[in-house]
Amino acid sequence: MIIEENEKEKEAMKAFHQGNREEGLRLQEEFAAQFREEYKEKDHCSCKKVCRYHGNCKECVAIHRAHQEHLPNCMRLIVNKKLKILSELTEHTLANEIEPPMEIIRREK
Protein backbone atom coordinates (compact mmCIF):
# COMPACT_ATOMS: atom_id res chain seq x y z
CA MET A 1 0.00 0.00 0.00
CA ILE A 2 1.27 3.43 -0.90
CA ILE A 3 0.33 6.15 1.57
CA GLU A 4 1.74 9.25 -0.12
CA GLU A 5 -0.53 10.46 -2.92
CA ASN A 6 -2.80 7.43 -2.50
CA GLU A 7 -5.31 7.24 -5.37
CA LYS A 8 -8.26 6.18 -3.20
CA GLU A 9 -7.67 9.07 -0.81
CA LYS A 10 -7.35 11.45 -3.77
CA GLU A 11 -10.74 10.18 -4.98
CA ALA A 12 -12.15 10.83 -1.52
CA MET A 13 -10.91 14.41 -1.56
CA LYS A 14 -12.34 14.90 -5.06
CA ALA A 15 -15.73 13.72 -3.79
CA PHE A 16 -15.51 16.11 -0.81
CA HIS A 17 -14.64 19.03 -3.12
CA GLN A 18 -17.62 18.17 -5.33
CA GLY A 19 -19.88 18.31 -2.28
CA ASN A 20 -20.38 14.54 -2.09
CA ARG A 21 -19.52 14.10 1.58
CA GLU A 22 -21.06 10.63 1.85
CA GLU A 23 -18.89 9.25 -0.97
CA GLY A 24 -15.83 11.04 0.39
CA LEU A 25 -16.32 9.49 3.81
CA ARG A 26 -16.90 6.05 2.29
CA LEU A 27 -13.68 6.21 0.26
CA GLN A 28 -11.75 7.64 3.21
CA GLU A 29 -12.88 4.76 5.42
CA GLU A 30 -11.81 2.28 2.73
CA PHE A 31 -8.36 3.87 2.75
CA ALA A 32 -8.21 3.85 6.56
CA ALA A 33 -9.36 0.21 6.75
CA GLN A 34 -6.74 -0.85 4.20
CA PHE A 35 -4.11 1.13 6.13
CA ARG A 36 -5.08 -0.48 9.45
CA GLU A 37 -4.88 -3.96 7.94
CA GLU A 38 -1.66 -3.52 5.98
CA TYR A 39 0.25 -1.69 8.71
CA LYS A 40 -1.00 -3.71 11.66
CA GLU A 41 2.51 -5.07 12.16
CA LYS A 42 4.59 -3.10 9.62
CA ASP A 43 6.42 0.19 9.95
CA HIS A 44 4.45 2.94 8.18
CA CYS A 45 6.57 5.88 9.34
CA SER A 46 8.34 7.67 6.48
CA CYS A 47 10.69 9.52 8.84
CA LYS A 48 14.32 8.47 8.41
CA LYS A 49 15.35 9.68 11.87
CA VAL A 50 15.52 7.17 14.67
CA CYS A 51 13.62 8.50 17.65
CA ARG A 52 11.47 7.29 20.51
CA TYR A 53 8.29 8.41 18.69
CA HIS A 54 9.00 6.71 15.32
CA GLY A 55 5.70 5.32 14.08
CA ASN A 56 3.70 6.88 16.91
CA CYS A 57 2.03 9.68 14.93
CA LYS A 58 -0.28 10.72 17.75
CA GLU A 59 2.52 11.56 20.18
CA CYS A 60 4.88 12.87 17.48
CA VAL A 61 2.32 15.35 16.16
CA ALA A 62 1.37 16.39 19.72
CA ILE A 63 5.02 17.19 20.46
CA HIS A 64 5.36 19.28 17.29
CA ARG A 65 2.07 21.06 17.98
CA ALA A 66 3.31 21.83 21.47
CA HIS A 67 6.69 23.35 20.57
CA GLN A 68 5.52 24.79 17.21
CA GLU A 69 9.09 25.17 16.00
CA HIS A 70 8.91 22.95 12.91
CA LEU A 71 6.87 20.18 11.32
CA PRO A 72 7.33 16.44 11.74
CA ASN A 73 9.65 15.08 9.04
CA CYS A 74 6.80 13.16 7.41
CA MET A 75 4.98 16.42 6.68
CA ARG A 76 7.94 18.17 5.04
CA LEU A 77 7.42 16.62 1.61
CA ILE A 78 3.82 17.85 1.52
CA VAL A 79 4.68 21.39 2.62
CA ASN A 80 7.81 21.65 0.46
CA LYS A 81 5.79 20.61 -2.59
CA LYS A 82 3.35 23.48 -1.95
CA LEU A 83 6.16 25.95 -1.19
CA LYS A 84 7.94 25.02 -4.42
CA ILE A 85 4.84 26.00 -6.38
CA LEU A 86 4.69 29.35 -4.57
CA SER A 87 8.43 29.85 -5.06
CA GLU A 88 7.88 29.77 -8.82
CA LEU A 89 6.27 33.21 -8.47
CA THR A 90 9.74 34.66 -7.82
CA GLU A 91 11.69 32.33 -10.11
CA HIS A 92 12.80 30.39 -7.00
CA THR A 93 15.04 33.26 -5.89
CA LEU A 94 14.04 32.48 -2.31
CA ALA A 95 16.47 29.55 -2.53
CA ASN A 96 19.34 32.08 -2.59
CA GLU A 97 18.23 33.39 0.80
CA ILE A 98 17.94 30.06 2.60
CA GLU A 99 20.73 28.29 4.47
CA PRO A 100 19.69 24.94 5.91
CA PRO A 101 20.69 24.13 9.50
CA MET A 102 23.64 21.78 10.04
CA GLU A 103 21.41 18.83 10.87
CA ILE A 104 19.94 19.03 7.36
CA ILE A 105 23.29 19.56 5.62
CA ARG A 106 24.88 16.37 6.97
CA ARG A 107 25.11 13.53 4.52
CA GLU A 108 23.13 10.34 4.90
CA LYS A 109 25.21 7.20 5.35
Phi, psi and omega in degrees: 000133176261127179274305183298129179055042180295130184298319180296319180290327175295320176297320178299314180295323177299316178298316178301314181296332178275001179087007181263075184299319182300314179292320178301314179294322179297312180295321180296320178292325175300315178299311183297320180295317178297319178299311181303317182291310185293323185256021178305318182231011180250157177281123180254353187285125181274354181291133181272347180281142176270120177210167182300334186259007180306123179084353180254077186304319184302310181286321180301309180296321178300318179297314181292324175296324183291311183275338176049036179266323179201175181268157172301149182305325183293342180268347185297319180301316181298310183292317180299324178298317179290319179295325179299319178298315178295324181296336177299334180297335179240032180052034177060024180292344175302327180303330179288344183257002185249130174238114182293151177293160183305324182295337178273328183290329184302147182276145176282144180267000000 
